[in-house]
Amino acid sequence: MRRAGPLTYRGKAIPDTTTDQRLLDRRGPADWVHTDPWRVLRIQSEFVEGFGLLADTGKAVCVFGSARIKPESPYYALGETIGSKIVKEGYSVITGGGPGMMEAANKGAQEGGGTSIGLGIELPFEQSLNPHVDVGVTFRYFFVRKTMFLKYSQAFVVLPGGFGTLDELFEAITLVQTGKVTRFPVILVGTRFWGGLVDWIRDTLLSEGVISPDDPDLIHLTDDPDEVVDIIRTAHAEIIGHRTATEQASVDEGAEAVQQAADAG
Ligand SMILES: C/C(=C\CNc1ncnc2c1ncn2[C@@H]1O[C@H](COP(=O)(O)O)[C@@H](O)[C@H]1O)CO
């Protein structure tokens, strides 16, 4: 009889080698390293690293935006100002850790004396986290990284950007729309840049009936960094107020149930 962890083998079923022998034997094909079960372990380890890094983050705002916009652009200065104002309001700033608008928001967060977080992504070309990231990790898998953005942020600020930014914007809106995350504010910054998209959402998506009448209200649009912070502050005050009211209602319900039980008994 052979025991191997929880397994028991008897007779002809007893393997020729022990688990340790097989683990320590370096011979044999290495194809299994490229199989999905092995990838699942790597994916798990990315979640563990991400949760481990961010668990103590406290309140945070995620800032999405183009990787391609240069520091000379007025949008860069706007991103920097917004990063700075967000940390002064008591939030950490989380970005994708890359260049462009991500770098601008991280730079502002650093200059504002707050926590500047970058969640980088491995790309086919060499790239490192921008120099204004104080706390960072680089992910292999986009979807693991997205989970981190969404799990650790209480608001989403979307600066001008391309496909990557649009992907992140619509992921955040979809999760809010479907009630998968708390109704956190999604704020587009740049009326000239985003105005056409917002009009299309109202004129086409709404009028064709593919979104609900309230859905356009999930998105705020502004050019003003102070308004960005005001929207976040107001939304969070409402969420906290709502939670407190819900908690009070559940305390009241509990007290009523206890009273009814006492009256009945
Ligand atoms: C294209 C260039 C660099 C790409 N590097 C990126 N690093 C980190 N995160 C990125 C990068 N590219 C896209 N992202 C993510 O998508 C958003 C920006 O995408 P867009 O298509 O540029 O709008 C951004 O929020 C990131 O999370 C050139 O140097």
The ligand as an SDF file (V2000), in Angstrom:
LIG
                    3D

 29 31  0  0  0  0  0  0  0  0999 V2000
    1.2550   52.8160  -26.5930 C   0  0  0  0  0  0  0  0  0  0  0  0
    2.3340   53.1850  -25.6420 C   0  0  0  0  0  0  0  0  0  0  0  0
    2.4490   52.5980  -24.4260 C   0  0  0  0  0  0  0  0  0  0  0  0
    1.4690   51.5900  -23.8950 C   0  0  0  0  0  0  0  0  0  0  0  0
    1.6230   51.4090  -22.4960 N   0  0  0  0  0  0  0  0  0  0  0  0
    0.6530   51.2190  -21.5860 C   0  0  0  0  0  0  0  0  0  0  0  0
    1.0390   51.0620  -20.2910 N   0  0  0  0  0  0  0  0  0  0  0  0
    0.1130   50.9090  -19.3360 C   0  0  0  0  0  0  0  0  0  0  0  0
   -1.2070   50.9040  -19.5710 N   0  0  0  0  0  0  0  0  0  0  0  0
   -1.6040   51.0400  -20.8350 C   0  0  0  0  0  0  0  0  0  0  0  0
   -0.7030   51.1820  -21.9000 C   0  0  0  0  0  0  0  0  0  0  0  0
   -1.4110   51.2820  -23.0370 N   0  0  0  0  0  0  0  0  0  0  0  0
   -2.7030   51.2120  -22.7050 C   0  0  0  0  0  0  0  0  0  0  0  0
   -2.8580   51.0880  -21.3820 N   0  0  0  0  0  0  0  0  0  0  0  0
   -4.1220   51.0140  -20.6200 C   0  0  0  0  0  0  0  0  0  0  0  0
   -5.1820   51.5140  -21.4340 O   0  0  0  0  0  0  0  0  0  0  0  0
   -5.4000   52.9130  -21.1620 C   0  0  0  0  0  0  0  0  0  0  0  0
   -4.7490   53.7480  -22.2390 C   0  0  0  0  0  0  0  0  0  0  0  0
   -5.0220   53.2210  -23.4980 O   0  0  0  0  0  0  0  0  0  0  0  0
   -5.0930   54.2060  -24.7820 P   0  0  0  0  0  0  0  0  0  0  0  0
   -5.4340   53.2950  -25.9130 O   0  0  0  0  0  0  0  0  0  0  0  0
   -3.7470   54.8400  -24.9130 O   0  0  0  0  0  0  0  0  0  0  0  0
   -6.1750   55.1770  -24.4640 O   0  0  0  0  0  0  0  0  0  0  0  0
   -4.7320   53.2550  -19.8510 C   0  0  0  0  0  0  0  0  0  0  0  0
   -5.6720   53.7480  -18.8830 O   0  0  0  0  0  0  0  0  0  0  0  0
   -4.0720   51.9460  -19.4030 C   0  0  0  0  0  0  0  0  0  0  0  0
   -4.6860   51.3400  -18.3020 O   0  0  0  0  0  0  0  0  0  0  0  0
    3.2470   54.2650  -26.1020 C   0  0  0  0  0  0  0  0  0  0  0  0
    4.2680   54.5620  -25.2800 O   0  0  0  0  0  0  0  0  0  0  0  0
  1  2  1  0
  2  3  2  0
  2 28  1  0
  3  4  1  0
  4  5  1  0
  5  6  1  0
  6  7  1  0
  6 11  2  0
  7  8  2  0
  8  9  1  0
  9 10  2  0
 10 11  1  0
 10 14  1  0
 11 12  1  0
 12 13  2  0
 13 14  1  0
 14 15  1  0
 15 16  1  0
 15 26  1  0
 16 17  1  0
 17 18  1  0
 17 24  1  0
 18 19  1  0
 19 20  1  0
 20 21  2  0
 20 22  1  0
 20 23  1  0
 24 25  1  0
 24 26  1  0
 26 27  1  0
 28 29  1  0
M  END
$$$$
